Amino acid sequence: MPRPWREPRAATNAQILFGRFHIVKHLHEAVEEVRRSEMRRLSLKEKVVFRRSRWLLLKNPWNLTDDQKERLSTMVR
């Protein structure tokens, strides 16, 4: 039976590294999962605020416009 990939074979002193891309990918997937679950939980009236919110939640806070900041603060409440 093959050994798991994390079990060292020849490089006994090797360290396992996680790439920045993969970490960000998992972060984005987690944010999307929470956003979708919240959308399912909300009523139709409340969903209006959350529509088209995916990139707003993922965008760098320093790059938000004033309108986006206001919309984000409304969503958080």
Phi, psi and omega in degrees: 000135182293148179279150178299153183294336181279345180281124183293142177249282184264325183263083185291335180262008182288148178255147176272126181245149176245127181288149180302320180303314183290325178294314179295322178300314179294323177297314180297320178296321179293317178298318180295321179296316179293318180299316180294319179295323177292322178297321179292328184282331187281157174280171181300322180294320181285334181294336181302322181292325185274350181299141180055042184257354186303306184286335176296320179288330183269346184289147178299126183303331181286343182259007180284141173282171180298320179296319180293322177297318180294317179296319179295319179293327176294320180294322183292325179293000000 
